[in-house]
Amino acid sequence: MTLIKQKWIIISLVFLFLSFPLQALSNSTTDYNTQKEALNEFAFDLYKQVAQSNQNIIISPYSLSSLLVILLNGAQGNTQQQLAKLLHFNYENGKNNFNLDAIDQELLGSNACPRDAYCKPNDNNTVFLIANALWADRSFSYIPAFLTTLQQAKVTQFHQADFKNLPEKARTTINNWVEKKTNGYIQQLIPQGAISKDTKLVLVNAIYFNGLWMLPFQRKNTLLKPFLLKNGVSVQTPMMNQENRFLYSEDEHLQLLQLGYTNSNIKLAILLPKGNYTTQDVLKTLNQEIFSKLVSASIEQKVQVSIPRFNLDSTFDTLSSTLQKMGLKEAFTDQANFSKMTKSALSISAIIQKAIIKVDEKGTVATAATSTLLIATAAYPQPIIKFNANHPFLLVLFDAKSGIILFIGQVMNPTGV
């Protein structure tokens, strides 16, 4: 039996650093109990900045915040304070004890690849990978304590490159690393000319996810139906359909449906605006607290689900200006202070992210994958809830165990036209 599954969610991100003249100082600490909530607040802040009302979008706030946390370990003075504020971290005098590795490992769990390993996806399991890597010019020297901190935390691989004499070779090496980590789906992440003889440091993050639906959709139930665009025009699109028991909640503005994956804590939440509300209306009030409450309030109910197949592909090469609008200004100037990382002078010259998510019909899922959550008893018959995603909606890919948001996006036109 051919079934519909969610497949290929991949992301890569890169920071490019240039040299300049150095300054300033400061120290910090943060409460681990609030770290994950802080990262999710940043996730919604970032998404509201990049979301445009008529475009399909997918972005990984967690990929970006992973690298910002690494920078935080090397920053001081105003640069550190602006990074902390951007990430919603409360700082006091003392040591920065943000535990990125603990969060990564909680996300990865028992179903993922070992850190920085290569895992080939297949049709029988869910694959999830997080990998960070740092490339430095051969002339670049780190503060030993910075290297020790990151090595002990196991948060990144370290590499050397000859940016000064062989910038294109270095670019090819980094792009090949990204391509391998994302199973070939992200190629040429760093464009030609982005790395120059002045580049001193490149930070790269890759997240790869290949998930199979816990409750698969049968292809025979996929029907061509109208999807109403924001401008009032309808487009015909393949809609996947099934009636089953799903985690579901709602408020006055939206319906929230959670779709799970086999052998994984990761879930896809679809946030469908009600009535005359739009995705932009929902975004105005959506934050970490509201999203968390909606997820926590979800109960397993019988739902008649209709959602489109969709492919989202987003490239963000202006995240530098986005973060500056969000308050991270100094890190991009010659006033930037990364003096806990190096005695050399550094500033961020570019931030590039590419994300892809596809929901398609490729492959076959064994029947055992659909046999566990199909039936639940209730004392009294409950009405069947209709969840018809035939108009623009938001989506959030998150880890149900930790609560961490991995991806946020919106489907404005599933045909991509």
N, C-alpha and C positions, 0 to 999 in steps of 0.2 A: 504494500500500500504506500503510495507516495504522499508524504505529508508536508505541510508548510512549516518551516522553522525559521528562527531568527539566526542569521549567520553574519559573521564578519563585522565586528565593531572595532575599529582600530584608530589609533591616534598617535601623533608624534608632535614634539615641540622642541624648539631650539632657541637658546640664548646665544648671542654673539657679543663678545666683549672687545673693546678697544682700549689702548693705553692712553693716559693723560696725566696731569699733576695732582698729587694726593693731599688729604686733610682729615681732621676731627676724630672723636672717640665717644664710647658709651657702652653700658652692659645691660643684660636683660634676663628675665625668667618668665615662664608662662605656666599656667595651671593646666596640667594634662587632662583634667576632667572636662575642660571646655574646648579642647583643641578640635575635636571632630565637629562640634557645633559651629566653631569659628570658621572652619574650612567651608562648611555649607553656607554660611552667611556670605562668605566671599564668592561662592559659586553663584548665588542669586544676584549679587552685586554685579559680577562680571557679565552674566547673561543679559541683564537689563541694559547694559552698555552696548552689547553687540547685536542684540535682537533688532531686526528691522521688520516692520509689520507685514511686508508682502513677500518675504524671502524664506525659503527653506534654510534651516540653520542646524548645525550640530557642533558642539564645542565641549571640550573636557576641562572643566575648572580644576579638577584634581591633578591633571597632568601639569597645568601651569603652577598651581600652588605647591606641588612637590619640588619644583625648581626654585620657587621663591623662598621656600623654607631652607633649602641649601644655601641660598644667598644670604639669608638671615643669619646663618651661622658665621658668615664671613664679614658681616656689616657692623658698623659702629656709627655713633652720632646720629645726625638727622636722617641719613640713609636707613639706618636700622629702625628708627622710630617710624618713618614713613612706611617701611615694609610691614612692621608690626601692626600699624593702624589699618593698612590695606587688608591684612589677613585677619583682622578682628582679634588679635592677641593682646591680652592685658599683661603689661610688663612692669616689673619692679626691679630694683637693683639686685644684681646677682647673675647667675649663669643661665643661659638659654638652654632649657632642657626639653625642647620640643622633640618628641620621639616619633620621627617619621617612619623609622623602620618598624616600630611596633604597629603603627597604623597600616603600613603596607602589608605586614604579615597577617594582620587580622583580615584584611581584604582578600589576600591571596588564599588563605585557608588551606584545606587539604586537597583542593581540586585543581590547584594552579601549578604552573611551571616553577621549578626552583628559581630563585632570583637570578636574572640575567642568563638563564639557560634558554635553549631553543626547544620549543615543543611543537610538534606537528599536529595540527587539528585533524580530527576525524569525525565520523558520523555517529560515534558512540559516547562521546563525553563532551563536557564543557571545558574549554581551555581559556585560562586567564593569565596574563603575564604583565608585570610591571618591571621596567628596566630603566635605569638612569646611567648616563655616561658623561664623563668630563674629558674633553680634549684640551690640552694646553700646549702652547708653543714651546719648543725646546729651550728657549731662552727664559721661560717663565719659571719663577720660583715661588713655592707656597710657604706660608707660615706653618711650621711643623705641627702645631697644636690643631690647626684647621684640618690638615690631612688626617691626623690621628682621630679626631672627632668623627669624621665621615667614614673612615675605615672601620672604626669600632662599631658604628651604627650600621655598617654594611649597606649604605644607601646608594652608592654609586661606584662604577668602575672608573679607573684613571688611565688615560692614554696620553701619549705625546705625539705631536705632529709638527711638521715644519711649515707653519703658516707663512713665515717670512719669505722663504725661497720657493716653496712648492704649494701655494694656496689651493690650486685646483686639484692636486693630488689629495690634499687633506679633505677637501670638500667631497670628493668621490668616496674616500674611505668612510666618512661619517654617513653619507647617504646610503652606502652599502650596508652599514650597521643597522640603520633604520629599516631598510628594505627587508633585511633578514628577520629582524624582530617582529615585523608586521606581516610576515609571510608573503612578502612581495606586493602588498596592497598600497603601500606608500613609497613612491619612488621619487627621487630628485627633490627631497624636502627642501634642501638648501639650494636656492637658485644660483646660477652662474654669476660670479662677481660679488656675491654676498660675503665671501671670505677673502680678505686681502692681506697684504704684508703687515698691516697694522693690527690684525686680529691677534689677540693674546689668549683667549679662552673661549671655548664653545661648550655649553651645557645642553644635553639632549635627554629628553624623556620619551619613552614609548610605552603605550598601553595597548594590549591586544586582547580581544575577547571574541570567542567563538562559542555561541550558546545554542543549545537545542531546547525548544519549548518543552516544558513539563507536560502541558496539555496541548499537543499538536493540533493544527488545523488540517482537515482533509481537503486536498486540492479539488475534489469534486464539488465541494461546497463554495468554492470561490466563484463569485458572480460579477459581471460587469455592471456597475451601478454609478449613478451620478454623485460627484463630490462637489459641494457648493463652495466656490472660492469666495474670498473676501469681497470682491467686486460684484458679487451676485451672479456671475457666470458659472455654469456647471460644466464639469469635465467628466467623461466616462473613465472609470478606473476600476481595476480588479479589487473587489472587496472580499476579504477572508472572513468566513462566518463559522461560528459554533455556539452551542448552548451548553454551558457547564458551570461548575462551581468555582468562582474566583473571589479573591479578596477585593472588596469594593467599599467605597465610602463616597459621600457627597456633601456639599454645602450649598448655600444659595447661589453660588457663582459657577460651580463646576461639578462634574462627576470624575472620580478617580478610580481607575481600574489597574490592578497589579497583575502582571503576567510573569510567571516564574520559569526558571530554567532547570534542566536536569542536573543533579549533583552540584548545586551551586546556591549560595545565599543571594546571588545577584538577581534583581527583579527589574522589570521595565514598568514604570508607572506612566499611564497615559492620562493626561489631564484634559478633559473635554469640556469646553465652555458650554454653559446652558443658555437656552433661549437666545436673546439678543446680545449676550456678552461675547466679547472677542478675546483672542489670546492676549492682546494688549491690555484689555480690562483686567484679566486675571493676573497678569504680570505686575500691575500697579500695586497690588496688595500681597502678592506671593513672597514669602520669605522662609527662612529656616524653620521658624516656629510653626507657621501655618502648614507648611508641607509635612512636618513631623507629626502634627496633630491629625492631619488627614490620613497619613499612613497608619498611625497608631489606632485610629478609629475604624479602620477597615475590618470588616468581618466577612467570612466566607458566605457567599450567597449565590443563588442560581442567577446567572446573567446570560442574556442573549447578546453575544458580541459580534460586531461587524467593524472590522478595521481594514484600511487599505494596505496593499503592498507599497513600500516606499524605499527609495534610495536617497540618502542625504550625503552630500560631499561638500565640505566647507574648507576653505583656505583662509587663514587670517595672517596677513603679513603687516598689519598695522596695529598689533597688540601693544606696541611701545606707546603709541599715542593714546590708546584706550587706557592703559595703566596710568599714564600721566594725568588724564582727566579724572581718574579715581584717586589721585593724590600722591602717587609714586613719581615724584618729579626729579629729585636730586640724583637718583641712580643713573639717569640718562645724560648727566652733565659732567663737566670737569670738576664739579664739587663732590662727586660720588665718593663714598668712603667705604671701601672693602678692606680696611687695614687689618682685620682679623684673618683675612684670607691670604694676603700677600703684602709685601712691602712695596711692590710695584703699584702704579696707579692704574685703575680700571674704571671704565664706565660701560653700561649696556648700550650696544649700538643697534641691535635688532632682536625682535622676538617673532618667531614664525610658528604657526600651528596649522596642521592639516588633520581633519577628522573625517571619517567615513562611517556611516551606518547603513546596513542593507537588511531589509526584511524581504526574503524571497522564497521560492519554492524548490530550491536545489536540494537534492539528496533524499534519503529515506530514513525514517526514524523507526527503530524496533518498537513493537507493541508494548514491551515491558516499560518503556519510558513513559507510557501514558496510563499505566494501570494503578498508580498509587493514590492520586488525589481526585479520582472521578466521583466518589460517592461519599456523602456525609448525611447523617440523619438529622431530622428536625422534629420537634414535638408536634408542630402544626404546619400545614402547607404554607409556603411563603410565595408571594407573587414573583414572577420572573421579571427581573430588571432588564430594561433595554439599554444597551450601550452602543449607539450607532455613530461611529466616528466618520461621518460623511461631511464634515466641515473642519476647518483648521483647528489643530490641537497642539498642545505641548507634550513633551515626553521627557522623562527623567530616568536614567539608568543608575540604580543605586544598590548598595550592599545592605541587605535587610538586617544583618547581624550588627554591623558597626554604625549603620545609618549614613555612611559617607556617600556623597553624590559623585558619580564618576563622569557622567555626561548629561548635558541638558540640550534640548533642541526643540524645534517646532516644525510641523508639517503644514505648510500653507497650500501646497499643490503637489499631491503624491505622484502626478505624472511628470513633474519636473519641467514642464513647459513654461 
